[in-house]
Amino acid sequence: MSAARPPEGAQLPPGGTARSAKGARLVALLGAECTGKSTLAEALAAHFNAGLVSEYLREWCDAHGRTPQRHEQAAIAAEQAARIEAAAQRHPLVICDTTPLITALCSQHYFADDSLLAGALDLQRRCDLTLLCAPDLPWEADGIQRDGPAVRAAFDGRLRATLSAHAIAWIDIAGPAAERRATAIAAVQRPSSR
């Protein structure tokens, strides 16, 4: 995938990436469970001195000691979106450790609920860059949030199909940690296509 040149007069945040004319440049890390999103998001935020929006679902599960029920999904997606918006007001570059799209797809997967998808796709389209973490890392149990390698593979397929169906471009992030980090840094350093 090739990136277009930044618009004339575009501001350059730390790391030399182009800033969207509508505000902060949003970089979304997506992927199924146990694909290295959080580790990579933290590394990118440190490398670029960028804002970091951590995964709210993890915080929610830790606070409640369980996974959410169907009626709680919308509030989780809304909180993730609100945190992304708040970070975009404070930083020219924001690294998002997931977006509401993951919550929407979890609602589809666990509850056969499509009600969150449209709003989640709207926010995802506003992201300047989507990095899709492949499920090629060893699977590790992580308390109540992880279901296993089979669910991870199925969710990865659902995520890729959804992005494709809605013409949302992504860059694959795969391989060992050093390769993932190098690929992600190179992707963020490319000028924004917006």
matplotlib code that plots the C-alpha trace (Angstrom):
import matplotlib.pyplot as plt

x = [0.0, 1.4, 0.7, -0.1, 1.9, 0.8, -1.2, 0.9, 1.4, 0.7, 2.1, 4.6, 4.2, 7.1, 8.3, 7.9, 4.4, 1.8, -1.0, -4.5, -6.1, -9.0, -6.8, -4.6, -3.3, -4.9, -3.1, -5.3, -3.9, -6.4, -6.3, -7.8, -6.8, -3.2, -1.7, 0.6, -1.5, -0.9, 2.9, 3.2, 1.0, 3.2, 6.4, 5.0, 3.8, 7.2, 9.1, 7.1, 6.4, 2.7, -0.5, -1.6, -5.1, -5.1, -7.7, -10.7, -12.2, -9.2, -9.6, -13.3, -12.8, -10.2, -12.5, -15.6, -13.8, -15.7, -16.3, -19.1, -22.6, -24.5, -26.1, -22.7, -21.0, -22.2, -20.9, -17.5, -17.4, -18.4, -15.8, -13.1, -14.2, -14.4, -10.8, -9.6, -11.3, -9.8, -6.3, -6.7, -7.4, -4.1, -1.7, -0.8, -0.3, -2.4, -1.7, -5.0, -4.7, -7.9, -10.9, -14.7, -14.5, -13.1, -16.0, -18.5, -17.1, -17.1, -20.7, -21.3, -19.2, -20.5, -24.1, -25.0, -25.5, -24.7, -26.0, -22.5, -21.0, -22.0, -20.7, -17.5, -16.9, -17.4, -14.7, -12.4, -12.6, -11.3, -8.1, -5.2, -3.6, -4.8, -2.2, -3.6, -1.7, -1.6, -2.4, 1.0, 2.4, 2.2, -1.2, -1.0, -3.8, -4.6, -7.3, -10.9, -10.4, -8.9, -10.7, -8.0, -6.3, -9.4, -11.4, -8.4, -8.2, -11.9, -12.0, -9.0, -11.0, -14.1, -11.9, -10.2, -13.5, -15.1, -12.3, -12.3, -16.1, -16.0, -12.9, -10.8, -7.2, -4.7, -1.1, -0.3, 1.9, 3.3, 6.4, 8.7, 8.5, 11.4, 9.9, 6.5, 7.9, 10.0, 7.1, 4.8, 7.4, 8.0, 4.2, 3.7, 6.7, 5.1, 3.1, -0.6, -2.8, -5.4]
y = [0.0, 3.4, 6.6, 9.9, 13.0, 15.1, 18.2, 21.4, 23.0, 19.9, 20.0, 17.3, 15.8, 13.9, 11.1, 13.0, 11.8, 14.0, 15.4, 15.2, 18.6, 17.6, 17.2, 14.5, 11.6, 8.4, 5.1, 2.1, -1.2, -4.0, -7.7, -10.7, -11.6, -12.3, -10.7, -8.2, -5.1, -3.6, -4.3, -2.8, 0.2, 1.0, 0.7, 3.0, 5.6, 5.7, 5.7, 8.6, 10.4, 10.1, 9.9, 6.3, 5.2, 1.8, -0.9, 0.1, -3.4, -4.8, -2.1, -2.8, -6.6, -6.0, -3.7, -6.0, -9.3, -10.7, -10.1, -7.8, -8.8, -7.8, -4.7, -3.4, -3.5, -0.1, 1.7, 0.1, 1.0, 4.6, 4.9, 3.7, 6.3, 9.1, 8.3, 8.4, 11.7, 13.2, 12.1, 13.6, 17.0, 16.7, 15.0, 15.4, 11.7, 9.1, 5.4, 3.5, 0.1, -1.0, 1.0, 0.5, -1.8, -4.6, -4.2, -4.2, -7.4, -9.0, -8.1, -9.9, -12.9, -13.5, -12.0, -12.0, -8.3, -6.0, -2.8, -1.3, -1.9, 1.2, 3.6, 1.7, 1.7, 5.5, 6.0, 3.4, 5.3, 8.4, 6.6, 7.6, 4.2, 0.7, -1.8, -5.3, -7.6, -11.2, -14.2, -15.7, -15.1, -18.0, -17.9, -17.2, -17.4, -14.0, -14.5, -14.1, -12.2, -14.9, -17.8, -19.8, -20.2, -21.4, -18.3, -16.1, -17.5, -17.1, -13.6, -12.6, -13.9, -11.9, -8.8, -9.1, -9.8, -6.7, -4.4, -5.7, -5.5, -1.9, -0.9, 0.0, -0.5, -1.9, -2.9, -6.4, -6.7, -10.1, -12.1, -11.8, -8.8, -6.9, -7.4, -6.3, -3.2, -2.3, -2.7, -0.6, 2.2, 2.3, 2.5, 5.3, 7.2, 7.3, 10.4, 10.3, 9.7, 12.1]
z = [0.0, -0.9, 1.0, -0.7, 0.0, 3.0, 2.1, 1.7, 5.0, 7.1, 10.6, 11.5, 15.0, 16.7, 14.5, 11.3, 10.4, 8.8, 10.8, 9.6, 8.8, 11.1, 14.2, 15.6, 13.5, 14.8, 14.5, 15.4, 16.5, 15.9, 16.3, 18.0, 21.6, 22.3, 19.2, 20.8, 20.4, 23.9, 23.9, 20.4, 21.2, 24.3, 22.2, 19.4, 21.9, 23.5, 20.2, 18.8, 22.1, 21.2, 23.1, 24.1, 24.5, 26.3, 25.8, 28.0, 27.9, 29.9, 32.5, 32.7, 33.1, 35.8, 37.7, 37.4, 37.7, 34.7, 31.0, 30.0, 29.2, 26.0, 27.6, 28.8, 25.4, 24.1, 27.1, 26.7, 23.0, 23.9, 26.6, 24.2, 21.6, 24.2, 25.4, 21.8, 21.2, 24.4, 23.5, 20.1, 21.7, 23.6, 21.2, 17.5, 17.2, 19.1, 19.3, 19.9, 21.6, 19.9, 18.8, 19.3, 16.3, 18.4, 20.9, 18.0, 16.6, 20.1, 20.3, 17.0, 18.1, 21.6, 21.4, 17.7, 18.1, 15.1, 16.8, 17.5, 14.1, 12.2, 14.8, 15.3, 11.5, 11.4, 14.0, 12.3, 9.0, 10.8, 11.7, 9.5, 9.8, 10.9, 12.0, 12.1, 14.4, 13.1, 15.4, 14.8, 18.4, 20.9, 22.6, 26.4, 28.9, 30.5, 33.1, 32.0, 28.7, 26.5, 25.0, 23.2, 19.8, 17.9, 18.9, 18.2, 14.7, 14.0, 15.4, 13.2, 10.2, 11.2, 11.7, 8.3, 6.5, 8.2, 7.2, 3.6, 3.3, 4.4, 2.3, 5.3, 4.5, 6.9, 7.2, 8.5, 11.5, 11.9, 12.9, 15.9, 18.2, 16.6, 13.1, 14.3, 15.9, 12.8, 10.4, 12.6, 13.0, 9.3, 8.7, 11.2, 9.7, 6.2, 5.5, 6.1, 3.1, 4.6]

ax = plt.figure().add_subplot(projection="3d")
ax.plot(x, y, z, "-o")
ax.set_aspect("equal")
plt.show()
